[in-house]
Structure formats: structure tokens, C-alpha cells
Amino acid sequence: MQISGSRLNTRTRSSGWTVRLIALIREYWKNARCSGTLLLVQAVISKFKEQTPPDSEQIASVPPSRRITLLLILALTAGTLILYQFSVRNQFVNYDDPAYVTANPYVLQGLSWSNVVWAFTATAEANWHPLTWISHMADVQFFGLNQVGHHLTNVLIHLCNVLLLFLWLRSATGSTFRSAVVAALFSVHPLNVESVAWIAERKSLLSTFFLLLALVAWDRYVREEKGWRYLLVVLLFACGLMSKPMVITFPFMLLLLDYWPYQRLASSGPAHASRLTTLVIEKIPFFALSAASAVITIYAQRSGGALGSSKLLPVGWRVNNTMYSYFVYIVKEFWPSGLAVFYPHPENHLALWKVAAALVFILAITWLVWRYRNRKYLTTGWLWYLGTMLPVIGIVQVGRQAMADRYAYIPFVGLFVMTVWVLAELGSGLKLSRSIVLCGALAALIAYASVSFRQIGYWRNSYALFTHTLEVTSRNSVAETNLGEVLVKMGHPELAISHFSAAIQITPDFSTPHYDLGQLLQVENKLGAAKQQYELTFAYSSDQTELARAHNNLGALLIQLKQPAEAVWQFDAALRIDPNEQNSLIGRGTIEYQQGALDAALQDFVRAAQISPSPVAYFWMGRVLEDKGRFSEAAMAYNATLQMAPGMQEAQTRLDAMRQKSN
């Protein structure tokens, strides 16, 4: 029997399913905090064996189809919230969260007109996604740096995506139960944990939210072609692109949907070509937006140093990894094991037999899709997967990863549709009862949810995340580096050194471990070795933020070595890269003060204090003002210093001395 093959036509059957489903949800909630899958399986079996008599008064006013839809929405909502309630307890992690939230000076200020302008004009983090920046600013505005609020926003957006996927697919295909199973898979699949549990990955959730809203609006447009509906789709697609350019393939998705499920194409003959031309023309505004987004994205990634060099990753290596990754993603759909926040690129170490086997597998599925092309959902699902994955599959390499769980968030919808529709047809062909089909679907969902539950736990903090990553991957310089950074913050620099050294040994041209090791050596006063690591950072890094900080740190090191002229050069270099590098302004200002250039020093200290309130900047501002004889202003600067740093004794001493002189 097909999952969506029939509607519940009688009050008795409808109410029976209603009571059983509500009882199931209650039992699931009761057992949710118990991670044992056995309890949940027992609850499922026991509740579906019950045959509770219906109450006709409870169901008389609602049509059966709507009642079922509402119950499925309730079930999807409950299941998603029960699973992801645990993620809101997780901390920020040290991988991208600082750049997007905890150390971003614009985001930390919350919502303001100037910050919104920055969001629309900046290409920070090698991306142009203003709506993502604004969403993070809104979180800070409402929740500050309480991670619970930030995680809760991610969970709620994911829940909206689950429900939108269900409602759109149900409307487009007319298959309620199949659509619900697809949405449930989307809700609990372990590969989607990364997009939800990682605060910095808000961009994937938000772009998918607008994508699904656009699909819902397109569904309405297809049924009633009105101009305002079309413009609404264009607007929502633009919002998706301004959240993350991953949705750039949207016009191609629409053409696939014209084939199935909307079936807007003629089957064959001249009418087919004519209709296809009309449908392509209909998508021209969307193609134009995609093209504009592609240009902006390439510019942002090139200016941010994120695009992989053909020297570091030749095209041949990329193509091999592309073929293999397409295969591995499919394997992880069915068997999601060994999941990690970062999978290192195999470079030239990927065995050719693996590439060949993956290519044969992909071609075999393609042939089967063509062989059974009368089942149009296969064509749409397969091309959806291949096409939506294309921007991130690695032909145009961004970063050093081979693949990423978060990249599957949209593409897996195509695979889920293929899987659910095929299994539904098999169940119908084998004449399986509805109970068997439902129990099988629930068993699979519970199995996936149990893996996701464990995966959410790995995101509880940076140490757990990268310790696990090193357990399930090999030769992972990014994980080694991030774990080293965590150990430094935990007060174990002696343990961090080995991880930084391992990262450098694995990937000598990876700049970040050089930078981190330089910082650590500088703190330990090993200035010569630290200077060497900073120079290697300059040689390998294309990250503008990292370069600015490395120049600043080297400037501070040169002050320690009593080389002020060279230090000023480094501070100037940092400020050329980032005019808002506060520490470089303070460092340069102290040298100018010591050399008697009081006006230049005051200008640097004032600018540093304007960027972000700093007790150090205000203290040195007070010193300059005191030397210039502007004692009242100097006192104000010292008072500002003490308000931010009450324990700064030198500021208190100088302020007291000024007061005694004035008396």
C-alpha cells in the first residue's frame, strides 16, 4: 500500500489515527530524554496496536484530509523540537562563530542603521550575505551573547523549513503522507545537524527558508498566473541569495519542477519545444539574479582569499574529488557515520579506483533514472541532487574541505523524494499493510534521530567537536589547529603546541597554525621563533583578517625587541589591510607618544576608542592630554579608563596626582 495512496474517508478511521498519533507524540515526549532507542520503538509499537473508539463530536467539524494534515504538522513540529531541544544548551564554538558573532565588532553592536549599511556593503568572511548578518545582529540585540537565544533561532528556522517543505511538497504532488515522510527525513537526518547546531551556519538555514517560501509562492503562481505572485517569487529568491548564494540554482529547480510535479511541459513533438522555450523565457529574471549573485560571490571570495588556487588544488584533483564526493554523500544519506565538521581534501591521495567506482555508480543511477523515466519523480529528484550540489561540490574550490555536511541541506531533498516515492511504490507493489509501512518509516526516522541526537552532543563545545573530528578523520590540519586553539583557552598551551605542529606537518602551507603557534611562542617570550612563524603566515595566508592580526602581533613583538621603526611599519601594514585594527592604532600611538609626536598619537588613540571602548586607548589618551596640558580632558579619559578597568592602578595614580596639583 502506498504511503499516500488513499485518504481517510470515514470518521472511525480518522479518529482512530488521530488518537493513536497524539498518544504516540505524548509517549515520544515522555521518553525523549532517554536516549535509548528501544523505549521509543516500544512506544511506537504499543500505540499503533491500540484501537481507541472514536468520538464523533471531536471530528465532525473538520474535513478528514485537513485533519490529517494538521496532525502531521503537529507531529513534525513535536519531533523537530524534541530532537533539537538539546542543541540550545550547546556553547559557541571557535570555528567561524567568532567571525560571525562573538568577535565581530559590527554584529556585537546589534541592530543599527550604520550596521545594516555595513551588512549590505561588506564582503566579510568572503561572502556577501547581508540578511545573514542582520539576523545575527538581531539575535545580539535580543539575546546578547547568550548562546541559548542564538541556537533557538536556528532551531525555529529549521522547524519552519521542515513545515514549509511538507506544505509545498504536499501541494505540488498531492501526496500527503509521502510529503510528510520527506519532511520528517529532512527534520531528523544527521547530516542536517551541522546546519542547525552550528550558529555560524545560520546562512544555510535562512537561505533555505527563503527558497522554500519562494517555492510555496511559485506553487500558487503556477495555479493562478498573476503578476504580483510572480514578483513575490522574485523577491523571495533575491532574499535567499542575500542569505547565502547556495540557492543560485533556483531557476534550474523551477524548470525541473515544470517537468514534475507540475507537468507544465508537453510530452513530445513541436509543442514540447515551444512550451520549453516559453518556460525558459519565464525564468529569465531568475537567471539574471543568479548571474548577478555569481559575479558578486566570486568577487567576495576572491577578495577574501577563499578561492582555492589551481596551483594548490589542480583541476584534476578537484574533478576526482567531485566524482567521489557525489558518491559519498549518497552513502551518507543511508548510512550517516563518521560525520565531522571538516573533511580534509584528499588532494592527490585519492585512489583512482575509488574515483572510477564512484563514477560507475553515478552513471548507473543516471541510467536507471533514464530507464524508468516514466516515473518522473526519479528524474526531478536525481537532477535536483546533482544540480543543487554543483555550486559546492568542489569544481570551484572554496576552502580546503573535500565536502561538508551542511552542503547537503538542500540537495538531499531530491534524494529524499526519490527514496520515499520508490519505497512507497515498492510497498504498494508488495501489498504491504499501512501499519507495516508506517512502522517501517517510523523505525527509520527514529534510527536517524538517535544518530542526530548523538551528533548534536558533539557540538556542545569546541573541545568535544574537534576531538570527535580527529577521531573520525585523518590528516586533518584544520581540526588539529582548532583543537590547539581550544587547549590554549583552556590553559594548556603545552598540549596545544603538539597540535599546531601536527597541523603544520600535515599542511605546511596552511597559514593559521603558523599564526597560532607564533602567538603562543610570543607569549612564552620566544620572540625569534615567533617572528619566524609570523613571516610564514605572511607567505601563506590570503585571509585579510589573519594577515592584519599577524602584522599587528609582529609589530608588538618588534616593540619588545626595541625596533620601533620596524614596529611602526608593521602597524601601518595592518591598518592598510584593516583600518579598524584597534590594537595597531594603540601600538602605533604608543610609539608616536614616546617619540614626542603627541598630535599623531592622540589621533590614533581617539580613533581606537571610537572603534570600540578600550581602557588601554583611554589611558594613553589621558597621558597625551596630560602632557599637552589639557588636564580636565585628561581626567575624563582616566575616569573612562577606571570605569572599564577599575583595577588599573596607574590610571588611578595619575588621576590622583592631577587632582593634588589642581588643589
DOVEXZA-994416 format. One line per 5 residues: number of its first residue (from 0); their letters; for each residue x, y, z of C-alpha. Coordinates in Angstrom, 3 decimals. Layout:
NUM) A) X,Y,Z  ...;
//
This chain:
0) MQISG) 0.000,0.000,0.000  1.382,3.417,-0.891  2.151,5.782,1.954  -0.039,8.438,0.370  -2.226,6.172,-1.685;
5) SRLNT) -5.542,6.924,-0.030  -7.351,9.440,2.119  -9.056,8.510,5.378  -12.681,8.625,4.362  -14.545,7.566,7.492;
10) RTRSS) -14.862,9.164,10.865  -13.911,5.955,12.608  -10.615,5.528,10.804  -9.747,9.236,11.031  -10.367,9.447,14.735;
15) GWTVR) -8.515,6.203,15.342  -5.414,7.544,13.628  -5.845,10.880,15.425  -5.924,9.333,18.880  -3.086,6.952,18.124;
20) LIALI) -0.875,9.703,16.702  -1.488,12.038,19.649  -0.765,9.183,22.060  2.407,8.426,20.134  3.572,12.041,20.422;
25) REYWK) 2.895,12.053,24.149  4.825,8.822,24.614  7.662,10.144,22.442  7.848,13.317,24.556  7.848,11.247,27.741;
30) NARCS) 10.764,9.162,26.523  12.644,11.886,24.629  15.159,12.494,27.388  16.033,8.801,27.390  18.470,8.282,24.587;
35) GTLLL) 17.693,4.574,24.358  16.056,3.807,21.032  14.381,0.706,22.492  11.975,2.759,24.602  10.868,4.740,21.573;
40) VQAVI) 10.377,1.658,19.422  8.265,0.062,22.149  6.157,3.213,22.365  5.571,3.188,18.608  4.516,-0.454,18.543;
45) SKFKE) 2.249,-0.245,21.571  0.403,2.865,20.446  -0.288,1.607,16.963  -1.706,-1.622,18.369  -4.308,0.317,20.325;
50) QTPPD) -7.755,0.694,18.795  -9.364,3.561,20.699  -13.034,4.150,19.823  -13.668,7.447,18.053  -15.571,10.403,19.421;
55) SEQIA) -17.696,11.694,16.549  -18.210,15.104,18.144  -14.468,15.763,18.029  -14.181,15.245,14.291  -17.465,16.413,12.888;
60) SVPPS) -16.342,19.941,12.042  -13.014,19.265,10.260  -12.602,17.517,6.876  -10.531,14.311,7.140  -7.797,15.499,4.767;
65) RRITL) -7.286,18.742,6.677  -7.367,16.873,9.976  -4.605,14.551,8.827  -2.541,17.489,7.566  -2.848,19.303,10.891;
70) LLILA) -1.855,16.184,12.799  1.164,15.663,10.580  2.185,19.299,11.118  1.863,18.719,14.860  3.948,15.553,14.632;
75) LTAGT) 6.674,17.243,12.552  6.762,20.178,14.947  6.957,17.979,18.033  9.595,15.679,16.560  11.823,18.556,15.448;
80) LILYQ) 11.602,20.422,18.749  12.089,17.291,20.838  15.251,16.381,18.945  16.814,19.831,18.775  15.880,20.956,22.290;
85) FSVRN) 19.270,19.621,23.293  21.180,21.866,20.893  20.153,25.078,22.669  22.385,24.063,25.593  25.473,23.970,23.396;
90) QFVNY) 28.114,26.681,23.558  29.509,28.833,20.784  32.356,27.043,19.008  35.670,28.520,17.912  35.135,27.669,14.235;
95) DDPAY) 33.541,30.646,12.432  31.326,31.598,15.390  33.820,34.316,16.451  33.896,35.784,12.943  30.117,35.733,12.614;
100) VTANP) 29.079,36.646,16.168  31.290,36.589,19.233  34.226,38.623,17.866  32.548,40.574,15.068  32.534,44.263,16.084;
105) YVLQG) 29.532,45.104,13.897  27.396,42.165,14.979  28.236,42.768,18.636  26.718,46.253,18.408  23.341,44.816,17.465;
110) LSWSN) 20.928,46.434,15.039  21.591,49.973,13.884  21.325,51.824,10.610  25.108,52.002,10.192  25.444,48.260,10.841;
115) VVWAF) 22.720,47.460,8.309  24.598,49.577,5.768  27.752,47.627,6.591  25.877,44.346,6.124  24.835,45.347,2.603;
120) TATAE) 28.237,46.687,1.576  30.702,44.303,3.244  32.164,41.107,1.832  33.393,39.911,5.209  34.136,36.199,5.547;
125) ANWHP) 34.483,36.027,1.755  30.712,36.261,1.295  28.016,38.786,0.530  25.040,37.764,2.638  23.561,40.890,4.238;
130) LTWIS) 20.413,39.216,5.564  22.513,36.675,7.421  24.495,39.448,9.083  21.282,41.252,10.007  19.818,38.081,11.533;
135) HMADV) 22.905,37.699,13.751  22.675,41.372,14.738  19.032,40.851,15.667  19.993,37.904,17.879  22.587,40.019,19.684;
140) QFFGL) 20.025,42.809,20.032  17.557,40.482,21.750  19.763,37.862,23.438  23.186,39.444,23.774  25.807,36.696,23.787;
145) NQVGH) 23.552,34.188,25.499  24.046,31.247,23.160  20.630,29.809,24.018  18.871,32.531,22.039  21.143,32.124,19.023;
150) HLTNV) 20.653,28.351,18.984  16.912,28.739,19.474  16.713,30.952,16.390  18.462,28.266,14.348  16.091,25.589,15.631;
155) LIHLC) 12.997,27.655,14.856  14.193,28.461,11.324  14.881,24.765,10.757  11.381,23.958,12.028  9.908,26.491,9.600;
160) NVLLL) 11.884,24.857,6.800  10.554,21.426,7.746  6.940,22.621,7.705  7.364,24.667,4.523  8.895,21.656,2.762;
165) FLWLR) 5.958,19.498,3.816  3.287,22.020,2.811  4.899,22.842,-0.530  5.554,19.218,-1.479  2.061,18.176,-0.411;
170) SATGS) 0.501,20.919,-2.522  2.746,20.272,-5.517  2.408,16.476,-5.564  -0.928,15.836,-3.854  0.752,13.139,-1.729;
175) TFRSA) 0.269,13.968,1.930  1.987,11.046,3.641  4.915,10.820,1.257  5.495,14.542,1.661  5.345,14.167,5.436;
180) VVAAL) 7.973,11.413,5.379  10.250,13.537,3.176  9.850,16.453,5.602  10.490,14.150,8.571  13.697,12.868,6.984;
185) FSVHP) 14.717,16.458,6.351  13.980,17.233,10.008  15.969,14.459,11.687  18.659,13.425,9.209  22.098,13.524,10.850;
190) LNVES) 23.756,15.422,8.010  21.431,18.357,8.701  22.607,18.632,12.307  25.572,20.764,11.270  23.347,23.418,9.695;
195) VAWIA) 21.164,23.634,12.816  23.631,23.131,15.684  26.271,25.492,14.275  25.347,29.125,14.951  27.611,30.409,12.173;
200) ERKSL) 25.736,28.247,9.672  22.630,30.411,10.026  23.147,31.322,6.375  22.181,27.823,5.182  19.008,27.812,7.246;
205) LSTFF) 17.990,31.323,6.255  18.654,30.888,2.538  16.662,27.632,2.539  13.829,29.375,4.400  13.515,31.958,1.622;
210) LLLAL) 13.979,29.275,-1.030  11.069,27.250,0.352  8.920,30.370,0.703  9.692,31.081,-2.948  8.653,27.532,-3.878;
215) VAWDR) 5.389,27.915,-1.960  4.764,31.216,-3.780  5.667,29.563,-7.097  3.169,26.819,-6.377  0.483,29.490,-6.056;
220) YVREE) 1.697,31.221,-9.197  1.562,28.029,-11.250  -2.064,27.549,-10.250  -3.008,31.161,-10.927  -0.517,33.099,-13.044;
225) KGWRY) -0.818,36.597,-11.658  1.910,39.216,-11.944  2.097,40.023,-8.236  2.596,36.347,-7.419  5.500,36.227,-9.866;
230) LLVVL) 7.071,39.353,-8.344  6.728,37.835,-4.898  8.726,34.788,-6.050  11.425,37.077,-7.472  11.618,38.991,-4.185;
235) LFACG) 11.870,35.828,-2.078  14.552,34.401,-4.351  16.540,37.629,-4.013  16.247,37.339,-0.224  17.555,33.779,-0.450;
240) LMSKP) 20.585,34.944,-2.447  21.193,37.676,0.138  21.285,34.985,2.822  23.622,32.558,1.044  24.320,32.116,-2.685;
245) MVITF) 23.815,28.340,-2.352  20.301,28.874,-3.770  21.748,30.177,-7.023  20.380,27.123,-8.868  16.764,28.138,-8.153;
250) PFMLL) 15.813,28.810,-11.835  17.029,25.326,-12.761  14.947,23.903,-9.908  11.880,25.614,-11.360  12.491,24.033,-14.761;
255) LLDYW) 12.774,20.618,-13.107  9.529,21.231,-11.250  7.857,22.206,-14.522  8.674,18.659,-15.651  7.495,17.073,-12.375;
260) PYQRL) 5.369,17.501,-10.349  3.731,20.459,-12.143  3.923,18.751,-15.568  3.815,22.021,-17.475  5.750,20.523,-20.394;
265) ASSGP) 4.125,18.844,-23.360  5.205,15.220,-23.642  6.701,15.398,-27.157  6.586,16.982,-30.583  6.774,20.635,-31.667;
270) AHASR) 4.561,21.653,-28.782  7.214,20.361,-26.387  9.974,22.593,-27.807  7.669,25.595,-27.962  6.465,25.134,-24.419;
275) LTTLV) 10.019,24.581,-23.167  11.112,27.848,-24.778  8.235,29.658,-23.124  9.105,28.214,-19.729  12.780,29.145,-20.093;
280) IEKIP) 11.843,32.703,-21.022  9.605,32.793,-17.974  12.699,32.141,-15.817  14.900,34.894,-17.321  14.611,37.251,-14.299;
285) FFALS) 15.696,34.404,-12.045  18.646,33.570,-14.288  19.616,37.252,-14.210  19.586,37.292,-10.414  21.637,34.087,-10.340;
290) AASAV) 24.205,35.575,-12.705  24.477,38.742,-10.605  24.869,36.674,-7.457  27.591,34.572,-9.091  29.590,37.674,-10.008;
295) ITIYA) 29.255,39.135,-6.501  30.142,35.799,-4.879  33.268,35.277,-6.961  34.361,38.834,-6.201  33.742,38.371,-2.468;
300) QRSGG) 35.522,35.032,-2.302  38.461,36.200,-4.363  38.868,39.381,-2.310  38.598,37.328,0.888  41.175,34.809,-0.309;
305) ALGSS) 38.729,31.901,-0.116  39.003,30.649,-3.700  41.358,27.704,-3.977  44.398,28.194,-6.154  44.838,25.949,-9.193;
310) KLLPV) 48.438,25.534,-8.059  47.425,24.212,-4.647  44.490,22.161,-5.963  44.855,21.382,-9.662  41.700,20.848,-11.692;
315) GWRVN) 42.353,17.110,-11.976  42.344,16.707,-8.193  39.122,18.698,-7.965  37.335,16.626,-10.593  38.354,13.389,-8.882;
320) NTMYS) 37.103,14.674,-5.542  33.869,15.854,-7.184  33.043,12.401,-8.521  33.904,10.718,-5.250  32.011,13.259,-3.122;
325) YFVYI) 28.801,12.828,-5.131  29.027,9.137,-4.266  29.933,9.619,-0.581  27.019,11.993,0.005  24.619,9.289,-1.230;
330) VKEFW) 26.250,6.716,1.048  25.868,9.084,3.996  22.194,9.585,3.185  21.567,5.927,4.003  24.445,5.286,6.448;
335) PSGLA) 25.386,8.570,8.170  28.507,7.529,10.061  31.832,9.234,10.627  30.296,12.699,10.422  32.655,15.618,11.060;
340) VFYPH) 32.636,19.385,10.925  35.559,19.295,8.480  36.618,16.651,5.947  40.133,17.384,4.650  40.593,17.453,0.898;
345) PENHL) 42.367,14.278,-0.297  44.374,16.300,-2.838  46.337,13.775,-4.899  45.923,10.941,-2.372  42.505,9.797,-3.620;
350) ALWKV) 42.869,6.342,-5.161  41.824,6.218,-8.802  39.842,3.006,-8.255  37.623,4.896,-5.801  37.036,7.628,-8.358;
355) AAALV) 36.275,5.053,-11.038  33.898,3.123,-8.778  32.106,6.355,-7.825  31.774,7.342,-11.488  30.337,3.941,-12.380;
360) FILAI) 27.869,4.243,-9.505  26.728,7.728,-10.578  26.387,6.621,-14.207  24.449,3.523,-13.145  21.904,5.592,-11.221;
365) TWLVW) 21.666,8.003,-14.138  20.962,5.092,-16.481  18.294,3.712,-14.140  16.659,7.125,-13.930  16.597,7.258,-17.732;
370) RYRNR) 15.417,3.657,-17.965  12.441,4.393,-15.692  11.876,7.947,-16.888  8.139,7.339,-16.926  8.449,7.746,-13.165;
375) KYLTT) 9.139,11.426,-13.461  9.923,11.924,-9.803  13.163,10.000,-10.372  14.343,12.468,-12.993  13.449,15.511,-10.925;
380) GWLWY) 14.891,14.099,-7.700  18.149,12.966,-9.271  18.781,16.163,-11.224  17.787,18.217,-8.158  20.513,16.442,-6.183;
385) LGTML) 23.178,16.752,-8.881  22.294,20.338,-9.785  21.847,21.920,-6.366  25.050,20.290,-5.144  27.038,21.636,-8.107;
390) PVIGI) 27.908,25.086,-6.647  29.587,23.500,-3.607  30.823,20.173,-4.957  34.357,21.493,-5.330  34.922,22.188,-9.021;
395) VQVGR) 35.225,25.814,-7.967  37.076,25.158,-4.728  36.357,27.360,-1.715  38.427,26.450,1.323  40.288,23.207,1.913;
400) QAMAD) 37.408,20.817,2.593  36.582,17.800,0.442  32.881,18.004,1.291  30.665,19.274,4.108  27.520,18.008,5.821;
405) RYAYI) 25.921,21.455,5.559  26.153,21.333,1.774  23.593,18.502,1.759  20.832,20.582,3.379  19.097,21.469,0.092;
410) PFVGL) 20.379,18.739,-2.293  19.196,15.897,-0.071  15.578,16.948,-0.655  15.910,15.435,-4.128  17.318,12.185,-2.752;
415) FVMTV) 14.631,12.035,-0.056  11.901,12.402,-2.683  13.417,9.636,-4.798  13.803,7.320,-1.807  10.330,7.861,-0.343;
420) WVLAE) 8.475,7.624,-3.657  10.366,4.480,-4.713  9.781,2.753,-1.364  6.120,3.759,-1.418  5.703,2.153,-4.826;
425) LGSGL) 7.515,-0.967,-3.652  5.249,-1.157,-0.612  2.213,-0.808,-2.839  3.506,-3.477,-5.210  4.134,-5.885,-2.342;
430) KLSRS) 0.677,-5.059,-0.927  2.099,-4.199,2.483  -0.388,-3.012,5.075  -0.483,0.581,6.216  0.718,-0.440,9.697;
435) IVLCG) 3.823,-2.138,8.316  4.642,0.838,6.096  4.200,3.316,8.949  6.196,1.229,11.401  8.995,0.908,8.869;
440) ALAAL) 9.032,4.661,8.270  8.969,5.390,12.000  11.762,2.906,12.669  13.961,4.593,10.064  13.162,8.052,11.418;
445) IAYAS) 13.901,7.001,14.994  17.183,5.446,13.902  18.205,8.649,12.123  17.045,10.738,15.104  19.160,8.675,17.509;
450) VSFRQ) 22.259,9.327,15.378  21.365,13.023,15.183  20.938,13.129,18.958  24.488,11.850,19.368  25.760,14.229,16.695;
455) IGYWR) 24.161,17.232,18.433  26.117,16.250,21.534  29.414,16.639,19.703  28.540,20.313,19.148  28.267,21.030,22.890;
460) NSYAL) 31.641,22.825,22.847  34.743,23.242,20.708  36.769,20.630,22.572  34.152,17.911,22.054  33.624,18.919,18.422;
465) FTHTL) 37.237,18.778,17.309  38.211,15.830,19.469  35.463,13.872,17.715  36.541,15.220,14.327  40.066,13.939,14.842;
470) EVTSR) 38.649,10.552,15.856  36.694,10.080,12.616  39.055,11.738,10.112  42.754,11.516,9.362  45.395,14.101,8.442;
475) NSVAE) 43.055,16.908,9.444  45.091,20.093,9.855  42.003,22.271,10.435  40.819,20.092,13.339  44.337,19.977,14.792;
480) TNLGE) 44.553,23.770,14.632  41.167,24.400,16.196  41.749,21.869,18.966  45.057,23.578,19.685  43.276,26.930,19.988;
485) VLVKM) 40.780,25.384,22.402  43.578,23.978,24.558  45.239,27.404,24.737  41.994,28.948,26.009  41.628,26.080,28.491;
490) GHPEL) 45.056,26.944,29.908  47.019,24.068,28.398  49.446,25.710,25.935  51.910,22.851,26.368  49.309,20.497,24.852;
495) AISHF) 48.373,22.948,22.111  51.892,23.114,20.679  51.766,19.492,19.546  48.505,20.086,17.677  49.803,23.218,15.941;
500) SAAIQ) 52.958,21.348,14.986  50.910,18.409,13.674  48.810,20.768,11.554  51.941,22.342,10.074  53.414,18.916,9.348;
505) ITPDF) 50.224,17.799,7.575  49.749,21.018,5.588  52.896,23.184,5.646  51.269,25.940,3.575  48.264,26.273,5.902;
510) STPHY) 48.764,29.705,7.466  46.556,29.528,10.565  48.649,27.073,12.640  51.710,29.200,11.855  49.851,32.253,13.158;
515) DLGQL) 48.589,30.425,16.269  52.000,28.964,17.016  53.536,32.426,16.601  51.111,33.838,19.177  51.898,31.057,21.612;
520) LQVEN) 55.661,31.448,21.214  55.345,35.212,21.624  53.513,34.775,24.934  56.283,32.431,26.045  58.806,35.175,25.086;
525) KLGAA) 60.395,33.047,22.364  60.470,36.082,20.114  62.789,34.831,17.385  60.768,31.656,16.796  57.523,33.635,16.967;
530) KQQYE) 58.784,36.112,14.362  59.593,33.224,12.020  56.041,31.858,12.332  54.516,35.261,11.560  56.691,35.566,8.464;
535) LTFAY) 55.425,32.149,7.318  51.882,33.399,7.918  52.551,36.292,5.530  53.890,33.851,2.954  50.888,31.505,3.007;
540) SSDQT) 47.836,33.457,4.160  45.222,35.077,1.947  42.871,35.774,4.863  42.816,39.541,5.294  41.806,39.409,8.948;
545) ELARA) 44.548,36.934,9.763  47.125,38.991,7.875  46.154,42.191,9.695  46.431,40.473,13.069  49.754,38.882,12.183;
550) HNNLG) 51.193,42.280,11.190  49.873,43.737,14.448  51.376,40.961,16.562  54.704,41.246,14.815  54.628,44.993,15.479;
555) ALLIQ) 54.108,44.327,19.193  56.957,41.795,19.084  59.283,44.336,17.470  58.483,46.804,20.242  59.708,44.153,22.667;
560) LKQPA) 62.872,43.854,20.564  63.241,47.673,20.742  62.851,48.141,16.995  60.253,50.960,16.898  60.703,51.914,13.242;
565) EAVWQ) 60.100,48.340,12.083  57.192,48.064,14.509  55.514,51.155,13.049  55.900,49.648,9.578  54.071,46.506,10.719;
570) FDAAL) 51.294,48.534,12.370  50.909,50.571,9.172  50.673,47.345,7.160  47.955,46.045,9.472  45.991,49.296,9.168;
575) RIDPN) 46.267,49.280,5.381  44.542,45.896,5.405  42.056,46.764,8.144  41.705,50.444,9.095  39.769,49.327,12.183;
580) EQNSL) 42.579,47.208,13.631  42.340,48.739,17.092  45.479,47.207,18.589  47.590,48.554,15.729  46.283,52.069,16.344;
585) IGRGT) 47.159,51.765,20.027  50.564,50.247,19.273  51.462,52.904,16.738  50.140,55.589,19.057  52.389,54.495,21.936;
590) IEYQQ) 55.472,54.707,19.696  54.392,58.155,18.465  53.886,59.241,22.081  57.322,58.023,23.099  58.837,59.875,20.137;
595) GALDA) 57.062,63.108,21.114  54.569,63.139,18.200  51.688,63.961,20.530  49.167,65.090,17.908  49.614,61.933,15.827;
600) ALQDF) 49.442,59.790,18.945  46.265,61.498,20.149  44.642,60.973,16.764  45.404,57.235,16.891  44.144,56.821,20.467;
605) VRAAQ) 40.936,58.723,19.755  40.316,56.609,16.665  40.970,53.400,18.643  38.457,54.431,21.324  35.863,55.221,18.654;
610) ISPSP) 36.150,51.736,17.157  35.393,50.082,20.488  35.659,51.346,24.076  39.089,50.311,25.353  40.637,51.127,28.743;
615) VAYFW) 44.109,50.999,27.170  43.135,53.522,24.480  41.579,55.870,27.053  44.587,55.568,29.367  47.043,56.569,26.651;
620) MGRVL) 44.685,59.287,25.518  44.862,60.638,29.074  48.668,60.512,29.008  48.818,62.538,25.798  46.249,65.077,27.003;
625) EDKGR) 48.089,65.423,30.317  51.383,66.113,28.513  49.619,68.692,26.326  48.358,70.452,29.445  44.683,69.653,28.817;
630) FSEAA) 44.158,68.385,32.354  40.358,68.359,32.512  40.167,66.263,29.358  42.931,64.009,30.673  40.953,63.470,33.875;
635) MAYNA) 37.895,62.493,31.840  40.000,59.974,29.928  41.404,58.468,33.143  37.893,58.268,34.620  36.703,56.433,31.500;
640) TLQMA) 39.648,54.060,31.910  38.757,53.306,35.528  35.094,52.756,34.706  36.096,49.970,32.317  39.097,48.697,34.292;
645) PGMQE) 38.761,49.644,37.992  41.931,47.746,38.832  44.167,49.768,36.508  46.302,51.289,39.264  48.455,53.533,37.075;
650) AQTRL) 45.377,55.372,35.792  44.194,55.917,39.377  47.643,57.123,40.447  47.896,59.653,37.635  44.359,60.874,38.229;
655) DAMRQ) 45.070,61.388,41.960  48.301,63.233,41.151  46.462,65.587,38.804  43.841,66.314,41.465  46.527,67.143,44.037;
660) KSN) 48.205,69.534,41.611  44.910,71.283,40.894  44.314,71.728,44.633;
//
